[in-house]
Amino acid sequence: MNTMRAYSALAKREIWEHKSLWIVPAVIGCLGILFALYGFGALLLAAHQGMININGDITGVNSIEGVRAFIFGSAAFFNTVMLFMVWFYLMDTLHADRKDRSVLFWKSLPLSDTTTVLSKLFTGMVTAPALMLAAVIVTEIITGILFIIALSLIGVNILPLVFQPGTIILAWITLAFALMVQSLWLIPFFGWFLLCSAWARKLVLAWTVLIPLGAMLVERLFIGTHYLFNAVFGHLGKLFTLVMSGHYSVNGVTIGPGIGFGEKPDVFAGHSGLMTLGSLARVFAQPEMWIGAVIGAVFVAGAIWLRRNRSEI
């Protein structure tokens, strides 16, 4: 229980000290709502001037895919910003404690270095994605309401389309699962950022980037291979390939191609390219997931050792 209290307190401390973890998603959400308001007005103006002619029946397969694509697309922008934010947070967090010597204060508390480092990893892997997901959901609810109102004013009702089990509700569940999978897949990168943060005396960003790039260059020049390049960038690319290759159903939750719960009509036969629960679940069967987890654990263990034996700068 004391350990759980310690992690909870440290998680709150990270949010308090790094306000960008929630301010940045909130700002992006506000910008998204402003764009939605602009689109609201533009849609009504275009309809009033007879510039567009929307069919009142938009409940077909393509429309459902369009709603899901919009949900995932807007979340992708939030996610991209969040990943860069987590990169800089993990890269700076242990270094900043050493630079301002606050590490001495934290070492005086009954907290182990393992607990401190893992709390920072937890912030990058769980807290930041959770705050991002909350911002996505709030933003999409508000923008969705705006467009439901706008379309209803021109005679189009999209409420049945949006709240089908295979659209917005399932999409949010899928996003939450995707963020968990993404964090697990990216553990080697997160561990590396923490290791550099605990090791470098200055220019952490340069060391974080230049060490792997230098190793790739040395391998290419002296050995003539590019295994490290493929390992690093291939690891990132394979996650995208895996999660964007599933099928889904309208009235049930598809766990994988041909395997699911509930009735599975054939209206989505041959359709793929959108992230699904099934495509995400298949990531756990990939050996790269677990190899990366082991590498990430080694990097995190190195960061803990450096935290314990190499304090202030």
Protein Blocks (a to p, Z undefined) as FASTA:
>chain_A
ZZmmmmmmmmmmmmmmmmmlmmmmmmmmmmmmmmmmmmmmmmmmmmmnopaccdfblcbf
klmmmmmmmmmmmmmmmmmmmmmmmmmmmmmmmmmmmmnommmmmmmpccdfklmmmmmm
mmmmmmmmmmmmmmmmmmmmmmmmmmmmmmmmnopafklmmmgmklmmmmmmmmmmmmmm
mmmmmmmmmmmmmmmmmmpmghklmmmmmmmmmmmmmmmmmnopaklmmmmmmmmmmmmm
mmmmcccdfkbccfbghiaedjddfklgoiahiacfklmmmmmmpmklmmmmmmmmmmmm
mmmmmmmmmccZZ
